[in-house]
Amino acid sequence: MAISIYTPSTHSACSDRGEFGLRTGFFYRLFSVVRLTEIMRQRDDVPYAATLTNMGLGCMTDNDITLFNSMTFAAIPNKFVSCYFDSSQPVRLFFRNGAVNLYNEAVMTNIDSEGFSCEAYDVVSGSATITQKQDDLSAASNLPTQNTNNLAGSLTLKRGMMYMISCENG
């Protein structure tokens, strides 16, 4: 279940009148945003959740593989026919985030639509000196995404694509 939201940023860096001059109204017209109102996890299916965890850890058992095989199908079941998804594309499960990123980049490259590059705007809060804050930001900008809770420094968006974006205050 999802509901539409429209909440322009109040941060000066994202304001139409802000010192950086980023025109957020332009972006809001290009993308629709929905707030997910249901938890999207398999917590009610403990064996499946455990299997996903084992896959993430790279230690799947024969029972895990059997469970995955029992959940695959050669043709789309009738209960899913009316769902909005591209039935010619399988659901892909990757062991490493790097493989996910490579696949996503390949897909984005093949999409023939207008694209936008969004750069992260990070702020360090707290009682540190300005020099310490700048040093922290500089060090963090050079970290691979697996060391930043998968928060990217740059994100490419393309018109016509569907995205799931979560907001994490890290």
FENCOR-V880776 format. One record per residue. N is the residue number from 1. SS is DSSP state (helix for helix, strand for strand, loop for the rest). PSI is psi in degrees with one decimal (NA if undefined). Layout:
n=N ss=SS psi=PSI
n=N ss=SS psi=PSI
This chain:
n=1 ss=loop psi=136.2
n=2 ss=strand psi=149.9
n=3 ss=strand psi=146.2
n=4 ss=strand psi=144.5
n=5 ss=loop psi=153.1
n=6 ss=loop psi=96.0
n=7 ss=loop psi=94.2
n=8 ss=loop psi=147.5
n=9 ss=loop psi=144.5
n=10 ss=loop psi=-2.0
n=11 ss=loop psi=138.5
n=12 ss=helix psi=-28.6
n=13 ss=helix psi=-18.6
n=14 ss=helix psi=1.9
n=15 ss=loop psi=148.3
n=16 ss=loop psi=-25.9
n=17 ss=loop psi=5.3
n=18 ss=loop psi=165.4
n=19 ss=loop psi=-22.9
n=20 ss=loop psi=-14.1
n=21 ss=loop psi=22.3
n=22 ss=loop psi=126.3
n=23 ss=loop psi=90.3
n=24 ss=helix psi=-29.6
n=25 ss=helix psi=-35.9
n=26 ss=helix psi=-45.3
n=27 ss=helix psi=-37.3
n=28 ss=helix psi=-28.7
n=29 ss=helix psi=-24.9
n=30 ss=helix psi=-26.1
n=31 ss=loop psi=143.1
n=32 ss=loop psi=145.2
n=33 ss=loop psi=134.5
n=34 ss=strand psi=146.4
n=35 ss=strand psi=123.9
n=36 ss=strand psi=131.2
n=37 ss=loop psi=6.4
n=38 ss=loop psi=146.1
n=39 ss=loop psi=128.8
n=40 ss=loop psi=54.4
n=41 ss=loop psi=166.0
n=42 ss=loop psi=39.5
n=43 ss=loop psi=-22.0
n=44 ss=loop psi=-10.8
n=45 ss=loop psi=81.6
n=46 ss=helix psi=-45.5
n=47 ss=helix psi=-40.4
n=48 ss=helix psi=-41.7
n=49 ss=helix psi=-41.8
n=50 ss=helix psi=-38.6
n=51 ss=helix psi=-42.9
n=52 ss=helix psi=-40.0
n=53 ss=helix psi=-45.1
n=54 ss=helix psi=-39.6
n=55 ss=helix psi=-43.9
n=56 ss=helix psi=-32.5
n=57 ss=helix psi=-9.7
n=58 ss=loop psi=29.3
n=59 ss=loop psi=55.1
n=60 ss=loop psi=142.2
n=61 ss=loop psi=171.6
n=62 ss=helix psi=-37.2
n=63 ss=helix psi=-37.8
n=64 ss=helix psi=-45.4
n=65 ss=helix psi=-41.0
n=66 ss=helix psi=-41.9
n=67 ss=helix psi=-46.3
n=68 ss=helix psi=-43.8
n=69 ss=helix psi=-33.6
n=70 ss=helix psi=-14.3
n=71 ss=loop psi=6.3
n=72 ss=loop psi=158.5
n=73 ss=loop psi=152.4
n=74 ss=loop psi=-29.5
n=75 ss=loop psi=154.3
n=76 ss=loop psi=123.5
n=77 ss=loop psi=150.0
n=78 ss=helix psi=-35.0
n=79 ss=helix psi=-15.0
n=80 ss=helix psi=-4.6
n=81 ss=loop psi=-37.5
n=82 ss=loop psi=-4.8
n=83 ss=loop psi=150.0
n=84 ss=loop psi=97.5
n=85 ss=loop psi=159.8
n=86 ss=loop psi=102.8
n=87 ss=loop psi=-12.9
n=88 ss=loop psi=-12.1
n=89 ss=loop psi=123.4
n=90 ss=loop psi=161.1
n=91 ss=loop psi=130.5
n=92 ss=loop psi=132.7
n=93 ss=loop psi=122.3
n=94 ss=loop psi=145.4
n=95 ss=loop psi=-35.1
n=96 ss=loop psi=146.1
n=97 ss=helix psi=-30.4
n=98 ss=helix psi=-38.5
n=99 ss=helix psi=-36.7
n=100 ss=helix psi=-46.4
n=101 ss=helix psi=-42.9
n=102 ss=helix psi=-43.3
n=103 ss=helix psi=-46.3
n=104 ss=helix psi=-40.6
n=105 ss=helix psi=-40.5
n=106 ss=helix psi=-41.9
n=107 ss=helix psi=-46.3
n=108 ss=helix psi=-36.5
n=109 ss=helix psi=-33.9
n=110 ss=helix psi=-4.0
n=111 ss=loop psi=121.7
n=112 ss=loop psi=77.1
n=113 ss=loop psi=168.8
n=114 ss=loop psi=136.3
n=115 ss=strand psi=159.4
n=116 ss=strand psi=140.8
n=117 ss=strand psi=124.7
n=118 ss=strand psi=125.2
n=119 ss=strand psi=141.0
n=120 ss=loop psi=143.1
n=121 ss=loop psi=97.8
n=122 ss=loop psi=146.4
n=123 ss=loop psi=136.9
n=124 ss=loop psi=126.1
n=125 ss=loop psi=162.3
n=126 ss=loop psi=-171.2
n=127 ss=loop psi=15.3
n=128 ss=loop psi=162.1
n=129 ss=loop psi=163.9
n=130 ss=helix psi=-40.8
n=131 ss=helix psi=-44.1
n=132 ss=helix psi=-41.8
n=133 ss=helix psi=-43.0
n=134 ss=helix psi=-39.6
n=135 ss=helix psi=-42.2
n=136 ss=helix psi=-44.2
n=137 ss=helix psi=-41.2
n=138 ss=helix psi=-44.6
n=139 ss=helix psi=-42.1
n=140 ss=helix psi=-32.5
n=141 ss=helix psi=-19.2
n=142 ss=loop psi=1.1
n=143 ss=loop psi=144.5
n=144 ss=loop psi=154.9
n=145 ss=helix psi=-27.9
n=146 ss=helix psi=-15.6
n=147 ss=helix psi=6.7
n=148 ss=loop psi=28.5
n=149 ss=loop psi=33.8
n=150 ss=loop psi=25.8
n=151 ss=loop psi=117.2
n=152 ss=loop psi=149.3
n=153 ss=loop psi=-23.0
n=154 ss=strand psi=141.8
n=155 ss=strand psi=131.1
n=156 ss=strand psi=128.9
n=157 ss=strand psi=144.3
n=158 ss=strand psi=142.3
n=159 ss=loop psi=136.2
n=160 ss=loop psi=-10.7
n=161 ss=loop psi=155.6
n=162 ss=loop psi=136.4
n=163 ss=loop psi=150.9
n=164 ss=loop psi=116.6
n=165 ss=loop psi=129.4
n=166 ss=loop psi=151.6
n=167 ss=loop psi=117.2
n=168 ss=loop psi=127.3
n=169 ss=loop psi=91.8
n=170 ss=loop psi=NA
